[in-house]
């Protein structure tokens, strides 16, 4: 980042520890000034819909991230961006898998059927205004063989992923149909994120002018 960019550009905090969300922002030329992971309880509420959960957790993460950002002199008054991605089959919310049995159950459930991926985005402006968006992508996986499932589980790529897969990796071979935003499935829908930021006068295109 150039000295000029750092002297006048408003600061941006990404309230996430996700390397995927950071990489996606960097892909469109946006470099957060700080990463401040927000530790919130991600347990769904009783009868909570997948889309409602995604929106609620994004808002909770943004609020928690802003509180932490305001405690640091270097990030006070920054924009705070947060997101949460939920994978669901109907009303059933699939877990962010940490155990191989969880991931295996998810893959067998998703095999040969349609599911939806929801990402809630929340942006808190330096003045405290809150902007929210919800993005939905519909996918259908091919019928996965036992060999494919076992090989994918052995890869370990599923760990920590909602629904037990990462579409930007080996599981990119699984969908036979995808309707909507691909980057939403990765974890941060870029078109909608850029629209939120630019709508609040964050200079999303500034660094594009300095690319070699």
N, C-alpha and C positions, 0 to 999 in steps of 0.2 A: 504494500500500500504506500502511495506517495505521501510526502509530508503535507502537501496541499490538502489531500483527502482527509488526513487525520485532524487538521486544524479547524476545518469548518463543518465537516459532515457530522450530523447528529449520530450519537452512539446507538448501537444495537446490541441487545443481550439476547442470546438464544437460551431459553430456560429448558435445556435438554442436555443429556450426556450422550445422545445418539450420534454415532459417527455417520450414520446414513443421512440424518437431517442436516448435519454440518456440510457434508459433501454435496448435498443437493443445493444448498444455498450458495456454496462456492461455485457450483456449476453455472449459476446465473450471475456470477460476479459480485455476490454479496458476502462480505467477510465480517462476521460478528466481532464486536470488540471484546466480548467475554462470553464464556459458556458457564452458566450457573444452573446446574441441574436442580430441579425442584422435586423434593421427596414428598410425594402425596400417596395416600391410600388409594390404590386402583381397583379395589374390590367393588364389583357392581352392586348397586342397591337392589333390594327386592323388587322383582318385576321390571327392572329398568331396561328400556329399549337400547339396542346397540348404538343408535345414532345419538340418543340422549347421553349415554355414557361417554362417548367420544367428545361431545361438546362440554360436558361437565368437567371431565378431567383436563381438557385443554385450558379451560378457564381457571381451574384450581392451580394448575402448574404455572400459568402466567402470573396469577396473584402471588403465589409463593415466590416465584422468581423475582418479581418486582420488589417484594419486601426485602429480599436478600440484596438485590442490586442497590437499593436505597441506603443500605448500610455501608456501602463501599464508595468512597469519594470519587473514584474513577468511573463509576457506572451510575451515579445519581443523575436522574433526569433522562435516562436512556429509554428508547423504545424497548419493549420486552415482548418477545415472540415465543409462543409455546404451541405444541401440537400433541395430539394423541390419536393413535390409530387402533381401530377395533375391527376384527374379522368376525363375521357372523354368518350362520346358516339359518335363515329365517330369523326368529327372535333369539336363537341360541348364540350366546357370546362365547367365542373360542378363547382359550387362555393364551397368555404369553408364556410359551413352554420353557420350562426349566428342567423337566424330567423327560427321559426318552419315551416313557410310556405315554405321557401326555401328547408328545409330538406324533407318535405312532397312531394314537386314537384320532387326532386331528386329520392326519393325512388320509386315513381310511375313510373318515367321514366326508372329506372333500373330494375323494376319488370319484370321477364320473358325474359330478353334480355341480350345481351353481351355488355361488356364495357371493357375499357383498363385503366390501371393505369401506369403512367410514373413517375419515380423518376430520377431527375438529381442530380448528385453528383459532387462536386468540392472540390479538395484538393489543397491548396496552401502550398508549402514547405517553410522551413525557408529561402531558397535562393530566394524565390519569383516565382518559377516555378509553373505553374498551370496545374493540371491534371483533366480531366473530364470523366465521364461515364454517359450513359443513360441506364436505365433498364426499360423494358416493361413487364407487366404481363397482361394476358387476363383472364377475368372472365365472368361467366354467372350466374345471380341470378335466383333462382326459382321464380315462379309467387307468389308475395306476396299478401296475403289477406288484406282486409281493417283492420281487427282486428290486424294483425301482424304489419302493418304500424302504426296504432294508438298507439299500445303498445310500439313500438320502439320509436316513437316520445315522448311518455310520459316518457320514461326512461331518456331522456336528453343526451344520449350518443353521439348523432349526432353533438352536439354543437362544432363548430370549426373544424369539420372534412370535408375534401374534399369529395364531393359526398354525404355528409350527413350520412356517416356510418363509424364505426370502426370495421374492420374485427376481431380484437383481442378480441372483446367483444361479446355482444349479437348478433351482425350481423354476427358472425361466422357461424350461422345457415342458412344464406341466399345463399351462393354460391353452385351451383350444379356442377360447373366445374371451375378449376383454372389451368392455364397453365403458368408456370414461377415461379418467386420468391414470396413466401408468405411474407417474411419480407419486400419486396418492397412495398406491399400493406399496411403493417403496417406503413411504412414511411422511412425505410432505408434498402436497400438490403445488407445483411451482407457479402455475398461472394464477391461481387464487391467492397464493402468498404474495406474489409480486403486486397483484391488484390491491390487496390490503395495504401494503407498505406504500405504494405510490399514491394511493388515495389519501394517505395521511402525510403526504409531502416528503416521505423519505426518498432520497435521491438514488433510486435503484439502478439508474442507468449511468451514474457518474463514472464508475470504474470501467464501464465498457469503452469509454472514450480513451482510456489510457492503456488498453490492451495492445500488445505487440502482435 
